[in-house]
């Protein structure tokens, strides 16, 4: 195939992905379209369907339906060419060898491996090559796993919760290496359930919950959207385009007299709405689905706000 | 695949307990039961028991090297990492079986050295040479068993099942206690087992006969049967 045309294929393209496990719909009609050269985060709580999505992208699980292309190729083909490097969520390294021996043996399985010196430097392993694998700390083992992902000289890295279980310093070190890799025009798609990890490192965040992508945009846009609320009410005699004029309203859906009003600040909108439409009834305020996702992300933490602050310090 | 196989062998040999247990232990056991507890003066016993312990060691190295190791690597996610490379599951299996076979070489050589140098077992050059591939052949049903275990049980469970089968087949097959001293019923049972029939190939050679008899058909049946099961478990799991 013409390489010039190949280069225009997006790094990841998935269309209408679906996957059931028994009665549970783990991935529900997911579309991904990720151009080359971006760092994209797939942000979501545990059980959102992130790992299942990645497993399907990598051909480890067959989707019930949907289409997948990595760099314009079928997943298996892209992996065999070494174009896609992967860090799986769980991955014990085999013991008994040195880091260098492990990397060399792993490289030998690839058709066109990258030079080991370069991979070691990219992963920050140059001083650890002689170390036995079983003597590595958690952070060092993570760097070895990152090096394994780089060995095929990939244009696309898929990292499934690459820093889960690591402390803040190690996490930051890891991202310094990963961002350096991405700076050479390559693509990274990673999953995380740390909001600040996505915020700090991704150009783009896709929020996933309940098997669906509920938001997609820059970190700033996503965080703003997380504050969104939906006001549901019955407004006799109101016109949707007038309701749109109420402060902080971002969109209005009308079903007869019943309205779904999206607001970026529910308090302000509601006060203004009741002044303008005293006849409003059946009022109900709920979080938008992206807010649900964020609530779930912070639900595991005892004190959500200080925890975020502490992780940043 | 060559580089990866070499890596497998090197890192297995560095696992000291594994190396002691699988490589040194059978030769030590052989010397214990021939030299220390007597019996080495009878040439036939020393030669027969050399074959028995050689097969016990080969089976042990194969079963643990394949069954336990693959099960652990599957559980730890390493095999999943390998499926994301151009390496196919079948090639991975071939590497495991190949390195396990190579790792049985020191087991066999050590026991033969003990037989020849300590117990003065006299065999023709060709008989010595023939014993190596015969012991490999005799351990193949257990290679298949190891594969079946690896793709059926999880790490610790696989290890347990491996050890149970190793002792069951070794003892009941007359590898530890010579089948000549078995009660008749146990002797009849032993003669149906692949461990007995595999060792029988070597026993014939040290007696100066050719290895294959009509009993070899029993061995062949086990070989085919266990490989069929191994293939079924492997295909289901990958």
Interface residues (C-beta under 8 A of the other chain):
Chain A: X58 X60 X79 X80 X82 X84 X86 X88 X90 X91 X92 X93 X94 X95 X96 X97 X101 X102 X104 X105 X106 X108 X109 X110 X111 X148 X152
Chain B: X1 X2 X3 X4 X6 X7 X8 X10 X11 X12 X14 X15 X73 X76 X77 X78 X80 X81 X82 X83 X84 X85 X86 X87
